[in-house]
Amino acid sequence: MDVQAYLSRYGCEVPAEPSLDELRSLHVKHLMSVPFEDLTSHSGGRVVLDLSTVYDKIVNQRQGGSCFENNIFITGCYDPPCSHMVLMVMLDGKRWLCDVGYGVPGFFLPMSLETDDLQLQGHRVYRIRLGNGMSFLECQKERNNGLDGDWTIIYKFTLEPRLLDDFTDMCHFHQALVTPCYSTISPGGRINYVGHKLTITIFPTEETKGGLHVETRELQDEEIPEMLEEKFGLKLKCPLVPKDEPGTQYLLLIQKNVYEKKS
């Protein structure tokens, strides 16, 4: 992998030495440059968890990817193990949670793993709570006025080291199960497409003094290709097969197979 070519994808240079500022900068620039998306598996392709393949897709072809692809580089009911890939980065003896591949409601900057205090990022408040040997990443609902709102679990995770191959089964599982999605973020807001729904979110600012502005639009099948090109500048090589609901029976089958394989 050409590290400089990877960094140039986001307008970065190889730093003289690792630092928290450089990590924060890379984290934000990756989020704003690489869409979170899974359209490959819904338009005739397959995601392959191979570093050279993912590098070519994201760096050379300048496409987006899922958590398994993006994070290669840097509620009572939970998905099976290895359903989501996150990164722990050590800097100056301190641990940081990095995740540029979650989509909504992911975070902008690396999250400290050394505290359970509130961590404010823009219009959201996060915390990492420990319990039963697990870590729970939580956030408050989108806030309009003041730091209030119910806490929502985004996902739970452990700091157990994993190999890339550990995620292969769940990568195949997600490709067969999930709905097509495409999400991009900017300092001013987020554009999110899932299934037949387009959601545009505009973040509050000091100038507007208002809350979040959210617009939602239901799409017909024939409107989706035009929307992808207009909103994301994306022209698919093969027709997209949109769907809104995952296959429940397939989910149960895959969960059974994954658990049996891991046990």
C-alpha positions as a Markdown table, in Angstrom:
| # | Residue | x | y | z |
|---|---|---|---|---|
| 1 | Met | 0.0 | 0.0 | 0.0 |
| 2 | Asp | 1.3 | 3.4 | -1.0 |
| 3 | Val | 0.8 | 5.4 | 2.3 |
| 4 | Gln | 1.3 | 8.8 | 0.6 |
| 5 | Ala | -1.2 | 8.0 | -2.1 |
| 6 | Tyr | -3.7 | 7.0 | 0.6 |
| 7 | Leu | -3.1 | 10.2 | 2.5 |
| 8 | Ser | -3.3 | 12.3 | -0.6 |
| 9 | Arg | -6.8 | 10.9 | -1.1 |
| 10 | Tyr | -7.7 | 13.1 | 1.9 |
| 11 | Gly | -5.3 | 16.0 | 1.3 |
| 12 | Cys | -2.9 | 14.9 | 4.0 |
| 13 | Glu | 0.9 | 14.4 | 4.1 |
| 14 | Val | 3.0 | 11.8 | 6.0 |
| 15 | Pro | 3.5 | 13.5 | 9.4 |
| 16 | Ala | 7.0 | 13.9 | 10.8 |
| 17 | Glu | 5.8 | 11.9 | 13.8 |
| 18 | Pro | 2.5 | 10.6 | 15.0 |
| 19 | Ser | 0.4 | 13.0 | 17.1 |
| 20 | Leu | -3.2 | 13.4 | 18.3 |
| 21 | Asp | -3.7 | 16.4 | 16.1 |
| 22 | Glu | -2.6 | 14.4 | 13.0 |
| 23 | Leu | -4.9 | 11.5 | 14.0 |
| 24 | Arg | -7.9 | 13.9 | 14.5 |
| 25 | Ser | -7.1 | 15.6 | 11.1 |
| 26 | Leu | -7.0 | 12.2 | 9.3 |
| 27 | His | -10.2 | 11.0 | 11.0 |
| 28 | Val | -12.2 | 14.0 | 10.0 |
| 29 | Lys | -10.8 | 14.2 | 6.4 |
| 30 | His | -11.5 | 10.5 | 5.8 |
| 31 | Leu | -15.1 | 11.0 | 6.9 |
| 32 | Met | -15.5 | 14.0 | 4.6 |
| 33 | Ser | -13.8 | 12.4 | 1.6 |
| 34 | Val | -14.9 | 8.8 | 1.6 |
| 35 | Pro | -18.7 | 8.0 | 1.7 |
| 36 | Phe | -20.1 | 5.3 | 3.9 |
| 37 | Glu | -21.8 | 3.0 | 1.4 |
| 38 | Asp | -22.7 | -0.5 | 0.5 |
| 39 | Leu | -23.9 | -0.1 | -3.1 |
| 40 | Thr | -21.4 | -2.5 | -4.5 |
| 41 | Ser | -23.3 | -5.6 | -3.4 |
| 42 | His | -26.6 | -4.1 | -4.6 |
| 43 | Ser | -25.3 | -3.4 | -8.1 |
| 44 | Gly | -23.8 | -6.6 | -9.3 |
| 45 | Gly | -20.5 | -6.6 | -7.3 |
| 46 | Arg | -19.1 | -8.2 | -4.1 |
| 47 | Val | -17.0 | -6.8 | -1.4 |
| 48 | Val | -13.7 | -8.7 | -0.9 |
| 49 | Leu | -11.8 | -8.1 | 2.4 |
| 50 | Asp | -8.4 | -7.9 | 0.8 |
| 51 | Leu | -6.2 | -4.9 | 1.5 |
| 52 | Ser | -5.0 | -4.4 | -2.1 |
| 53 | Thr | -8.6 | -4.7 | -3.4 |
| 54 | Val | -10.0 | -2.2 | -0.9 |
| 55 | Tyr | -7.1 | 0.1 | -1.5 |
| 56 | Asp | -7.8 | 0.1 | -5.2 |
| 57 | Lys | -11.5 | 0.8 | -4.7 |
| 58 | Ile | -11.2 | 3.6 | -2.2 |
| 59 | Val | -7.9 | 5.2 | -3.1 |
| 60 | Asn | -7.5 | 4.6 | -6.9 |
| 61 | Gln | -11.2 | 4.5 | -7.9 |
| 62 | Arg | -12.2 | 7.0 | -5.2 |
| 63 | Gln | -15.3 | 5.1 | -4.2 |
| 64 | Gly | -16.7 | 4.6 | -0.7 |
| 65 | Gly | -17.1 | 1.6 | 1.5 |
| 66 | Ser | -18.5 | -0.1 | 4.5 |
| 67 | Cys | -16.9 | -0.3 | 8.0 |
| 68 | Phe | -14.9 | -3.3 | 7.0 |
| 69 | Glu | -13.4 | -1.4 | 4.1 |
| 70 | Asn | -13.0 | 2.1 | 5.5 |
| 71 | Asn | -11.6 | 0.9 | 8.8 |
| 72 | Ile | -8.9 | -1.3 | 7.2 |
| 73 | Phe | -7.0 | 1.9 | 7.0 |
| 74 | Ile | -6.6 | 3.7 | 9.9 |
| 75 | Thr | -30.2 | -2.8 | 22.7 |
| 76 | Gly | -31.2 | -5.8 | 24.0 |
| 77 | Cys | -30.5 | -7.5 | 20.7 |
| 78 | Tyr | -27.1 | -7.2 | 19.1 |
| 79 | Asp | -25.6 | -8.5 | 15.9 |
| 80 | Pro | -23.2 | -11.5 | 16.0 |
| 81 | Pro | -19.6 | -11.0 | 16.9 |
| 82 | Cys | -17.4 | -9.1 | 14.3 |
| 83 | Ser | -20.4 | -7.4 | 12.8 |
| 84 | His | -18.6 | -4.0 | 12.9 |
| 85 | Met | -14.9 | -3.1 | 12.7 |
| 86 | Val | -13.4 | -0.4 | 14.9 |
| 87 | Leu | -9.8 | 0.7 | 15.5 |
| 88 | Met | -7.9 | 1.4 | 18.7 |
| 89 | Val | -5.0 | 3.7 | 18.3 |
| 90 | Met | -2.3 | 4.2 | 21.0 |
| 91 | Leu | -0.7 | 7.6 | 21.2 |
| 92 | Asp | 1.6 | 8.7 | 24.0 |
| 93 | Gly | 0.3 | 5.8 | 26.2 |
| 94 | Lys | -3.3 | 6.8 | 25.7 |
| 95 | Arg | -6.0 | 4.8 | 23.8 |
| 96 | Trp | -8.3 | 6.3 | 21.2 |
| 97 | Leu | -11.3 | 4.8 | 19.5 |
| 98 | Cys | -11.3 | 5.5 | 15.8 |
| 99 | Asp | -14.2 | 4.7 | 13.4 |
| 100 | Val | -14.6 | 6.2 | 9.9 |
| 101 | Gly | -17.0 | 3.5 | 8.7 |
| 102 | Tyr | -20.2 | 3.6 | 10.7 |
| 103 | Gly | -22.4 | 6.2 | 9.0 |
| 104 | Val | -25.2 | 7.7 | 11.1 |
| 105 | Pro | -24.7 | 8.4 | 14.0 |
| 106 | Gly | -21.0 | 8.1 | 13.8 |
| 107 | Phe | -18.5 | 10.5 | 15.4 |
| 108 | Phe | -16.2 | 13.1 | 13.9 |
| 109 | Leu | -13.1 | 12.9 | 16.1 |
| 110 | Pro | -11.3 | 10.0 | 17.8 |
| 111 | Met | -13.0 | 9.2 | 21.1 |
| 112 | Ser | -10.9 | 8.8 | 24.3 |
| 113 | Leu | -11.0 | 5.3 | 25.8 |
| 114 | Glu | -9.5 | 6.6 | 29.0 |
| 115 | Thr | -12.6 | 8.2 | 30.4 |
| 116 | Asp | -16.3 | 7.6 | 30.9 |
| 117 | Asp | -17.0 | 11.4 | 31.0 |
| 118 | Leu | -19.1 | 13.1 | 28.4 |
| 119 | Gln | -17.4 | 13.9 | 25.1 |
| 120 | Leu | -18.9 | 16.7 | 23.2 |
| 121 | Gln | -18.5 | 16.8 | 19.4 |
| 122 | Gly | -20.3 | 19.5 | 17.5 |
| 123 | His | -24.1 | 19.0 | 17.9 |
| 124 | Arg | -23.8 | 15.7 | 19.7 |
| 125 | Val | -22.7 | 14.4 | 23.1 |
| 126 | Tyr | -21.1 | 10.9 | 23.4 |
| 127 | Arg | -19.8 | 8.7 | 26.2 |
| 128 | Ile | -18.2 | 5.3 | 26.5 |
| 129 | Arg | -19.7 | 3.2 | 29.2 |
| 130 | Leu | -18.2 | 0.0 | 30.6 |
| 131 | Gly | -20.4 | -3.0 | 31.7 |
| 132 | Asn | -20.1 | -6.8 | 31.8 |
| 133 | Gly | -16.7 | -6.8 | 30.2 |
| 134 | Met | -17.9 | -4.7 | 27.2 |
| 135 | Ser | -17.6 | -1.1 | 26.2 |
| 136 | Phe | -20.8 | 0.7 | 25.0 |
| 137 | Leu | -20.6 | 3.7 | 22.7 |
| 138 | Glu | -23.6 | 5.9 | 23.4 |
| 139 | Cys | -24.9 | 9.3 | 22.3 |
| 140 | Gln | -27.7 | 11.6 | 23.2 |
| 141 | Lys | -30.4 | 12.3 | 20.7 |
| 142 | Glu | -29.8 | 15.1 | 18.3 |
| 143 | Arg | -30.0 | 18.2 | 20.6 |
| 144 | Asn | -31.8 | 21.3 | 19.6 |
| 145 | Asn | -31.5 | 23.4 | 22.8 |
| 146 | Gly | -29.2 | 22.4 | 25.6 |
| 147 | Leu | -27.6 | 19.1 | 26.6 |
| 148 | Asp | -30.6 | 16.9 | 27.2 |
| 149 | Gly | -32.3 | 13.9 | 25.6 |
| 150 | Asp | -32.3 | 10.2 | 26.1 |
| 151 | Trp | -29.1 | 8.2 | 25.7 |
| 152 | Thr | -29.0 | 5.7 | 22.8 |
| 153 | Ile | -26.5 | 2.8 | 22.4 |
| 154 | Ile | -24.7 | 3.1 | 19.0 |
| 155 | Tyr | -22.8 | -0.2 | 19.4 |
| 156 | Lys | -21.0 | -2.3 | 21.9 |
| 157 | Phe | -17.4 | -3.5 | 21.4 |
| 158 | Thr | -14.4 | -5.1 | 23.1 |
| 159 | Leu | -10.7 | -4.3 | 22.8 |
| 160 | Glu | -9.8 | -7.8 | 21.9 |
| 161 | Pro | -7.4 | -7.8 | 19.0 |
| 162 | Arg | -8.8 | -9.2 | 15.7 |
| 163 | Leu | -7.5 | -10.3 | 12.4 |
| 164 | Leu | -9.0 | -9.1 | 9.1 |
| 165 | Asp | -10.1 | -12.7 | 8.3 |
| 166 | Asp | -12.2 | -12.7 | 11.5 |
| 167 | Phe | -14.7 | -10.3 | 9.7 |
| 168 | Thr | -15.1 | -12.3 | 6.5 |
| 169 | Asp | -18.3 | -14.1 | 7.5 |
| 170 | Met | -20.0 | -11.0 | 8.7 |
| 171 | Cys | -18.9 | -9.1 | 5.6 |
| 172 | His | -20.7 | -11.7 | 3.5 |
| 173 | Phe | -23.7 | -11.6 | 5.9 |
| 174 | His | -24.1 | -7.8 | 5.6 |
| 175 | Gln | -23.9 | -7.8 | 1.8 |
| 176 | Ala | -26.8 | -10.3 | 1.6 |
| 177 | Leu | -28.9 | -8.7 | 4.3 |
| 178 | Val | -28.6 | -5.0 | 4.6 |
| 179 | Thr | -30.4 | -2.4 | 2.5 |
| 180 | Pro | -28.5 | -0.2 | 0.0 |
| 181 | Cys | -27.1 | 3.0 | 1.6 |
| 182 | Tyr | -24.9 | 5.9 | 0.8 |
| 183 | Ser | -23.9 | 8.6 | 3.2 |
| 184 | Thr | -21.7 | 11.7 | 3.0 |
| 185 | Ile | -20.9 | 14.2 | 5.7 |
| 186 | Ser | -19.6 | 17.8 | 5.6 |
| 187 | Pro | -19.1 | 20.5 | 8.3 |
| 188 | Gly | -22.6 | 21.8 | 7.6 |
| 189 | Gly | -24.6 | 18.5 | 7.6 |
| 190 | Arg | -25.1 | 15.1 | 6.2 |
| 191 | Ile | -26.8 | 13.5 | 3.2 |
| 192 | Asn | -28.0 | 10.0 | 3.8 |
| 193 | Tyr | -29.7 | 7.5 | 1.4 |
| 194 | Val | -31.1 | 4.2 | 2.6 |
| 195 | Gly | -33.4 | 1.9 | 0.5 |
| 196 | His | -36.0 | 4.3 | -0.9 |
| 197 | Lys | -35.4 | 7.2 | 1.5 |
| 198 | Leu | -33.3 | 10.3 | 1.1 |
| 199 | Thr | -32.6 | 12.3 | 4.3 |
| 200 | Ile | -30.8 | 15.7 | 4.3 |
| 201 | Thr | -29.7 | 17.0 | 7.7 |
| 202 | Ile | -28.4 | 20.5 | 8.3 |
| 203 | Phe | -26.5 | 21.0 | 11.5 |
| 204 | Pro | -27.3 | 23.9 | 13.8 |
| 205 | Thr | -24.7 | 26.7 | 14.0 |
| 206 | Glu | -24.0 | 29.7 | 16.2 |
| 207 | Glu | -25.4 | 32.0 | 13.5 |
| 208 | Thr | -28.7 | 30.2 | 13.0 |
| 209 | Lys | -29.4 | 29.7 | 16.7 |
| 210 | Gly | -31.8 | 27.0 | 15.7 |
| 211 | Gly | -32.0 | 23.2 | 15.9 |
| 212 | Leu | -31.4 | 20.6 | 13.4 |
| 213 | His | -33.1 | 20.9 | 10.1 |
| 214 | Val | -34.1 | 17.5 | 8.6 |
| 215 | Glu | -35.7 | 16.9 | 5.2 |
| 216 | Thr | -36.9 | 13.4 | 4.2 |
| 217 | Arg | -38.0 | 12.3 | 0.8 |
| 218 | Glu | -39.4 | 9.0 | -0.4 |
| 219 | Leu | -38.0 | 7.8 | -3.7 |
| 220 | Gln | -39.4 | 5.7 | -6.5 |
| 221 | Asp | -37.1 | 3.1 | -8.1 |
| 222 | Glu | -36.6 | 5.1 | -11.3 |
| 223 | Glu | -35.7 | 8.3 | -9.2 |
| 224 | Ile | -32.8 | 6.6 | -7.4 |
| 225 | Pro | -30.1 | 6.7 | -10.2 |
| 226 | Glu | -30.8 | 10.4 | -10.9 |
| 227 | Met | -30.7 | 11.2 | -7.2 |
| 228 | Leu | -27.3 | 9.3 | -6.7 |
| 229 | Glu | -25.8 | 11.3 | -9.5 |
| 230 | Glu | -27.3 | 14.7 | -8.4 |
| 231 | Lys | -26.5 | 14.4 | -4.7 |
| 232 | Phe | -23.4 | 12.3 | -4.7 |
| 233 | Gly | -22.0 | 12.6 | -8.2 |
| 234 | Leu | -22.2 | 8.8 | -8.5 |
| 235 | Lys | -22.8 | 6.9 | -11.7 |
| 236 | Leu | -23.3 | 3.2 | -11.1 |
| 237 | Lys | -21.8 | 0.8 | -13.7 |
| 238 | Cys | -24.7 | -1.7 | -13.1 |
| 239 | Pro | -28.4 | -1.1 | -12.1 |
| 240 | Leu | -29.1 | -0.8 | -8.4 |
| 241 | Val | -31.6 | -3.2 | -6.9 |
| 242 | Pro | -33.1 | -1.2 | -4.0 |
| 243 | Lys | -34.9 | -2.8 | -1.0 |
| 244 | Asp | -36.1 | -1.5 | 2.3 |
| 245 | Glu | -36.3 | -4.5 | 4.6 |
| 246 | Pro | -33.6 | -7.1 | 5.4 |
| 247 | Gly | -34.4 | -10.8 | 5.0 |
| 248 | Thr | -35.3 | -12.0 | 8.5 |
| 249 | Gln | -35.0 | -15.7 | 7.7 |
| 250 | Tyr | -31.7 | -15.1 | 6.1 |
| 251 | Leu | -30.5 | -13.2 | 9.1 |
| 252 | Leu | -31.4 | -16.0 | 11.4 |
| 253 | Leu | -29.7 | -18.6 | 9.2 |
| 254 | Ile | -26.5 | -16.5 | 9.0 |
| 255 | Gln | -26.5 | -15.9 | 12.7 |
| 256 | Lys | -26.8 | -19.6 | 13.4 |
| 257 | Asn | -24.0 | -20.4 | 11.0 |
| 258 | Val | -21.7 | -17.7 | 12.4 |
| 259 | Tyr | -22.2 | -18.8 | 16.0 |
| 260 | Glu | -21.7 | -22.5 | 15.1 |
| 261 | Lys | -18.5 | -21.7 | 13.3 |
| 262 | Lys | -17.2 | -19.6 | 16.2 |
| 263 | Ser | -18.1 | -22.1 | 18.9 |
